Amino acid sequence: MDTNTESPAPRALATEAVHAGRDDLAGLGLHAAPIDLSTTYPSYDTRGEAARIDAFAADGALDDGPPVYARLANPTVARFETALARLEGTESAVAFASGMAALTAVLLVRGAAGLRHVVAVRPLYGCSDHLLTAGLLGSEVTWVDPAGIADAIRPDTGLVLVESPANPTLAELDLRAVAHACGTVPLLADNTFATPVLQRPVESGARLVLHSATKYLGGHGDVLGGVVACDEEFARQLRQVRFATGGVLHPLAGYLLLRGLSTLPVRVRAASANAAELARRLTADPRVSRVHYPRLGGAMVAFEVIGDPHEVTAGVRLITPAVSLGSVDTLIQHPASISHRVVDPADRRSSGVSDKLLRLSAGLEDIEDLWQDLDNALGPCPPGIGVLAGAPRVSAAPPAPAAGRTAAANSPA
């Protein structure tokens, strides 16, 4: 189940999304990828199996021999890993039961090498922030602005962790500059929001790319998973941690994630068109004080309301008020109450996560239906300000800044 399978020839991302991880199907007489639900496998050659397990224990390498046990590797999951590595442009990828399990494995790998110090830039996903701040894995974190990364690195620094666009403010970083500041310390870039459709962090110098595969990679709100795309050397260490800790991805989840990748480019681009138009309309709306939308584009919009944000989440009917993102339907949530509740309020606010902020994950619905629902949920305009009429129809272009208001995302964090 080696995920380091070379593509037969350079192919466009849309083509890779459809075919990566499936290149052998025709030779097997199959059209759809099979699901292998076995937890264990016959091993008649026990001496040979012992040698293979010894080799894995030594360096985490997996050969092309038959599977041994589901906690070691699974053929269906390996297909997803191969496909995601192709899309991110890395040698390998290692999948886990969730995005947090994937991040945990990275921290354990570095901690096992005696490199427990992490340099990180806020904002991050709230649970990632909490995992680092609470020191639950024995790690120590130094929070910095991007300009302070190089000065914060110590001899025991094992990782620099960033997220761009960031959750939930959508602030963007210059990943190439960040990677340069890291020196020889591995940079882990959380690419959940952008996906490889919009950016491939390894091309800017990141060594590790993290995804909560639950979001856009799955894309339908029905699968939980995480994955780290990286070089084969680091992948071997991640596989050893996964085997020892048991944070494995279920094969049915691996199948659903592989299927989700096939439509990833189409879904991301269509949802991004909706998000850009919603951001444009919100920017011109007097009920909204600030809109965050990344220059990179994408399907996420964050905005701060003048009124009560809780009334907005309570008032939607078509849009679903729920945590998570990246599904085919549109979701909205209040980060200070849910996704970033575990972050200290002062840290939350200082990183731009205000109590008025709402985060919206645009789906694939008709833009006019989405706007009508959001317009109704935002409620009446403030006294003395007329309702804006004749909002143009959907445009894929990012919203243009309005005078005296913040439209697109702020300058790189």
Salt bridges, closest charged atoms under 4 A:
GLU16 OE1 - ARG11 NH2 2.86
GLU16 OE1 - ARG86 NH1 3.40
ASP23 OD1 - ARG11 NH2 3.33
ASP23 OD2 - ARG86 NH2 3.04
ASP24 OD1 - ARG79 NH1 2.72
GLU49 OE1 - ARG52 NH1 3.20
ASP59 OD2 - ARG236 NH1 3.35
ASP63 OD1 - ARG52 NH2 2.81
GLU81 OE2 - ARG242 NH1 2.87
GLU88 OE2 - HIS211 NE2 2.63
ASP129 OD2 - ARG122 NE 2.66
GLU140 OE1 - ARG154 NH2 2.95
ASP156 OD1 - ARG154 NE 2.95
GLU203 OE2 - ARG200 NE 2.91
ASP231 OD2 - ARG207 NE 2.61
GLU232 OE2 - ARG236 NE 3.10
GLU232 OE2 - ARG239 NH1 2.99
GLU233 OE1 - ARG207 NH2 3.67
GLU277 OE2 - ARG280 NH2 2.93
GLU277 OE2 - ARG281 NE 2.66
ASP285 OD2 - ARG287 NH2 2.66
GLU304 OE2 - HIS292 NE2 2.91
ASP347 OD2 - ARG122 NH2 3.45
ASP355 OD2 - ARG349 NH2 3.07
GLU368 OE2 - ARG281 NH2 2.95
GLU368 OE2 - ARG393 NH1 3.32
ASP375 OD1 - ARG287 NH2 2.47
